[in-house]
Amino acid sequence: MERTLDIRTALKRGIAELREAEVPSYTLAAELLLLHVLGRDRVWLYAHPEEIVSNLDAHRFVSLITRRAAGEPTQYLTGKQEFWGLEFEVTADVLIPRPETEHVIEVALDRLAVREIRRGRKQALTGESLEIIDVGTGSGCIGVALAKELPAARFFATDISAAALAVARRNASRHAVSERIQFVECDLLVCATASDAAASGGGAQHAAPPPGDPSAADAKFPSQFDLIVSNPPYIGRNEKDSLMREVREHEPEIALYGGEEGYEVYADLIAQAAQRLKPAGLLVLELGHNSLPAVQPLLDLPAWRNVGITNDLAGIPRVIAAERA
């Protein structure tokens, strides 16, 4: 780009380069990258089309456009993504929050509200006395969003990735809920290491529990929860070649793939949840686009009741929820 470049020209050239590279939503991507470089909003951008872009900003914009054209997601380039009306930091250590995951929040809040009404409590739902856990928290988007909606509830959030937990902690701090969310490095509901469990309680070292033993989390968690929510890994490794390159090449595999078929994680998660939920406690899980036939039978057991399916806006079964009998 030449030395004296105005906003209109920079944007047009960015759009053209991304269109040529067949980047999805290329106009929006170019806008977001230019807004990120300039530190402005969209209203300002289109109100000042003749504003000259500095040499430094022009260089940064060209660099970001080149990286986006090569497949790097816009959200990782800008370091942020909106979810539930809140801005979240995202890095390559976490999945990018998707709009369809907001259905998990909606279903969880609706189920909690219905439960309160059944118990004869019709006041505004604040989450008082509730203990809630977000399993596989990633960026923390689900746990933080629920913490904003339920200001009196106590929250826990797990992830197998220490790097992801660092991002989640920063997001909790950004949205002023960090004092109400305890972040724990765990594989689902099982603590990652015995030393972690000891450190959390400040007590003596504990022997490592058998693999898959939910009691491993006892040193960190309440014995039971009122609500367990999760967006677990649900893409099959056999689908890898069909994924968009932005996902396949850049998002963390540990958070993407739930096994060869994609639904393998659900069996362990649902079994652990059955032990970790209070009677009438709620389980709310996001589903992969084809995982319902494998997941629903796992809840067709005496331990569960009131199983419900919620479709996303595309009509795909997106959330499954159940109540502990």
N, C-alpha and C positions, 0 to 999 in steps of 0.2 A: 504493500500500500504506500501511496505517496505521502510526503511529509505533511501536507495540509489536507487533511481528510475530515469531512464533516460527518455528522451522525447519520444522515440519510444515506450517504454513499457507503459508509462502513457497514451499515445494517444490510443494505442491498447486496453488497459483496459477500457478507457472511451468509446470508440466506442462499445466494446462488451456489456457494461452495458446498454448503450442507445439502442442498437439493441435488447437486451433481453426485454427491457421495451417497445418495438415497438414504439419508438420515430421516427417521420418522419425525413428524412434527418439526420440520426444519426451520420454519419461520419462528415458532415459539422458542426453539433452542437458541437461535441466533439472538433473539431479543433478550432472553434470560442471560446469556453470556455477556452481552453488551451492558446490560443493566448491572451485572455483577462487577464488571470492570470499572464502570463509571460511578458506582455507588448511588444510583438514582432509581426512581420508580418509573413505571410505564407512562404515566401521565406526563412527566417531565420529558421523557424521551421523545414523545411525539409532538410536544409543544416546542421543542428546540431542535428541529431537524437540521438547521444550518450551523449549529454549534460545532466548533472545531474540536476534534479529538486530539489530545496531546500525543506526542510521539511515543511516550511510554505506554499510554493506554492503548494506542493503536497496535503496538507490538504485542501487548498482553492479549488483546482481543484476537489478533491473528493466530497467536499460539493456541489459544483455547479453541478456536474454530478448527484448527488443524487437528487437535486432539479429539474433538467431537467427531469430525469427519472420519477419523480412524476407529471410531466405535466406543470411545470412552463416554460413559453416561454424563449427561449435563449435570445431574445432581452431585456427582463426585467432583466435577470441575468447579462448581460453585460452592460445594460443601454444605448444601442445605436442601431441604424438601419440606413442603407444607403437608401437615396431616392433622385432621380434626381441628382445622383453623389455627393450628400452632406451627411455628417454624422449628424444625428439628435439624440439628447438625447431622450430617451423614458423611462417612468416610468409606473407603474400600473395605473396612473391617466389618461393615454391617450391610444388611439388605436395605435397599431403598424402600421406604414406606410407600405402599400402594393405596389408592383410593378404596379398593374393595375391602381392605383390611379394616376400614372404618365400620363395616358391618359387624365386626366382632364387638366393638364398643357399643353399638346400638343394641345388639342382642343382649349383651351383658347387663346394660342399664335397664332394658325392658324387663328382663327376667327378674332382676332384683326388685324392681318396682312392683311387679305382680306378686312376688313373694311377700312383700310388705303389706300389700292390700289384703292378701289371704289371711295374714296374721292380725288384721284389724288396725294396722297403722297406716294412715293415709296422709301423714304429714310429708313435707318435701324430703326426698331421699338425699341424705348427706353422707351416708355410709357409716354412721355412728355404730361402733362396736364391731364393724366388719373387718375381717382379715382376708386380704386378697393377694394372690400371687400371679405374676405374669411369667410364664415359663418359656425360655428362649427369647429373652426380651430384645436382643439386637440393639437397635438405636434407642430402645426404651419407649417407643411411640405409644404402644398400647398401655403400658403401666402409667406413663406420665399423663396421657389423656384421661384415663380413669381417675387418677389422683386429682386432676383439676375438676372433674365432675363430682367427685365424692370427697369433699374436703375433710371429713371426719373419719375416714377409713384409714387403716394401717396397711401398708403395701410391702410386698417382697417381689424381687425380680431376679430370675436366674438366667445364666447363659454359660455355655461351655467355653466361650471365648473371653479371655481376660481383656483383649483389645476391644471387643464389643462392649463389655461392661464399662470400660473407661468412657466410651462415647455416651452410653446410657446415663452414666453419672453426670456428665456435663450437661446433657439435656434436662435431667431432673433439676439441676442447679439453675439452668437457664430459665426454667418455668416455676421456680420457687417451690418445688415439692420434694427436694432432696432430703429434708428432715423426716419425711414420712415414707420413704422408700428405702428398704435395705436391699442392697445388691449383693448377690452371692454367686460365686463361680461354681456351677453345678452342671451335671449332665441330667437334663430334665429336672426331676425332683430329688436326685441323688447327688450329694456333695462330691465334688471332684476329688478331693484328697482329705485324708484324716487330719493333716496339719491345718487345712483350712478350717475344719470343724473345731479344732482345738483353739485356733486363733480367734474365731468368732466369739467363743464363750470365755476366752481369757483363762481357760483352765488347763488341766493336764492333758498330755497327749493321749489320743484314743487309738486303739487298734483299728486298722482299716476294715470296714464292714464288707460282707460278701457283695460281689457285683450285683446291681439291681435291687439291693435292699433299701427300701424307702427310709428305714430308720437312720440311714447315713446322714440324712438332713436334719435329724432331731436337734443337733447342737445349734442349728441356726434358725430353724423354722418353728412356728407353733405346731403342735401335734396335728391340728386340722385347720382347714380353711373354710371360709364361707363361699369363696369364688376362686376358681382356677381358670385362667384364660391363657390361650397360646395360639401363636401362628407358627406351627412347627415346620421343619423342612419337609416339603411334600412333593418335590419334583423327582421323578425317576431318573436314574443315571442313563437308562435306555432312551430317554428323551433328550439327552444333552445336545445332540447334533441338530435338533429341531428348534432349539432356543434361539432367540435373538442374540446377535453377537455381543450386544451391550451386557446382557445377562450372563451368557456363557463364558465370556472372556474376562469379566470384571467383577461380578458380584461374588462374595465368598462362598466357596463350594460347601463348606460345613453348614451354612445356613440354607443352602438351596436344596441339596439332595437328601431325600429321606430313605435311601436304599435303591436297589436296582429298579423296583417298580414305583417307588415314591411314597408308599403308604406304610412302610415298615415301622416308622417311629410311633405311629398312633397306638399300637398294641401296648407298648411299654408305658406310654404316657397315660393312657386310659386306665391301665392296671394300677399305676402309682396313684392316680387321682382318686380311684375308688377307696384307697386307704387314707388319703390325705384330706378328703372332704368331710365336713360335718354332715350329719343327717339333714337332708333337704338342701345341702350345699350344691352349688351350680358349677358345671363344667361347660366352657364355651370355647370351641376350637374352630380355627379357620380350616377350610378344606381345599385341596388341590382340585383342578378342573375335572378330574376323573376318579377321585378317591372315595366318593361316597359309597359305592357298592362294597368296598373293602372295609370302610370305617363303621358304617351303620350297624353291621352285625355285632361289633365289639360292644355296643351299648344295648343290645337286645338280651340283657342278662338281668337277673333279679336285683342286682345292685343298683340298677338305673331305672328311672321312670321319666315320664314327660319329655321324651326325646323329640326334638323339633329341628327342622331344616329351614334355613333361610337362603333364598336365592339372591345373587347379586343383580345389578341392573341389566346384565346380559342374559339373565335367566339361568345362570349356572349355579348349582348348589354350592354356596360359599361358606356357610357357617353351620355347624351342628352343635346343638346344646342339649344338655341333659341334667337331671336332678338326681342327686344321691338319695337312694331309697332309705 
